[in-house]
Amino acid sequence: MSETTKALRSDAERTVRAILEAAERVLSRNPSASMEQIAEAAGVARTTVHRRFASRDALVAAMTAWATRRFAEAVDAAHPETTPPVVALYQVTANVLRVKIDWGFAMSRAASADPEAAKVHADVEARCDRLFRRAQAAGVLRADVDASWARRVYYALIHESAQSRDGDPDALAARLVDTLLRGVGPGPGLTPAG
């Protein structure tokens, strides 16, 4: 591949990324925004957006695919299978919050009809289940805690933290993991009547 071809490809990739990032900003504020508004926010001509994305639906699908890849990369970067469970839990949380905060509009559509996105989300869920079982085996989670329930609570905490955008992802992750592992009450948990 010639240097000219590499430069053109790199320029095209930057343009696509600029359009995707602008679309995320614009559509998160106004989900019915036009392609023209997105082009303006990206600093490109409307024809450039249409040349890269045949329709608004194609643009949203590309955003979803982009965000889904970032989501999978965020989990991978934390090495949840090999890092000590508490460290992995914190790092996965911080990484995922970054993606969910930066790509909230696209992530809200990621698990919908796209089979590739559904596959990524199913893989991440399975990895999270394995991480929670490792955390249980290491004594980070109580032995009597239903790991599947703990994962669902964890997902809810991530969702709420990403929605609130209250602080930076590292601080949110620390607060979230602390809440998950220690709860919010001062004493021991309730035990079911038996």
Disulfide bonds with the S-S distance in Angstrom:
none
